[in-house]
Amino acid sequence: MKRSDPQMRIRLPADVKRWLEKAASANLRTQNAEVVVALRAAMTVKTKTATSEPASSN
């Protein structure tokens, strides 16, 4: 990502931080990149779920 990308600071519970450190290391990514990958995966799941829900019949 470029330095001009928006930045934010977040607080993580200790167990989430440990998971992030291990996952990033295992996947040869920075912790930032691991967060981005996880968020994009969540976005994809959310998008697929939203588009596959049947329309309400009111």
N, C-alpha and C positions, 0 to 999 in steps of 0.2 A: 504494500500500500504506500501511497505517497504521503509525505509529511503534511500535505494540505488536507488529508482526510480528517473528518471530525474526530475529536478525541473525547473520552469520558473516563472518569475514575469510578471504580465500583468496589464495594466491599464484598468479600466472599467468606462464607463459613470455612473454617480450617479444613474440614474434610473435602470440600469442593476444591479448594486450592491445592491440596495434595493430589486429588484426582487429576486436576488440570496439569500439574507438573509432570506426573507420570505419563499421562496421555500424550502430552506434547513431546516428551522425550522419546516415547515409543514410536511416535509417528514422524520423528525428525522434523518437528515444527517448533516455532516459537510459541510461547503461551498465548500470545495475541492471535497468531494464526490459528491455533487450536480453538480458541473462543469463536473466531469468525466461522470456521468450519462447522462447529456445533450449532451456532445460531442459524447459519444457512440451511443446515439439515432440518432444523426445527421449522424454519420458514417453508421448506419444501413439503414437509409432512402437513403443516397447517394448510397450505394451499391445496394439496391433494384432498385433504379431508373436507375442506370448504367446497370444492368443486364436485365432490362425489356424493354429498348429502342430497337426499331427495327433496324436491320442492314441497313445501307445506301445502296441503289442500284445504285452505280455508274458504 
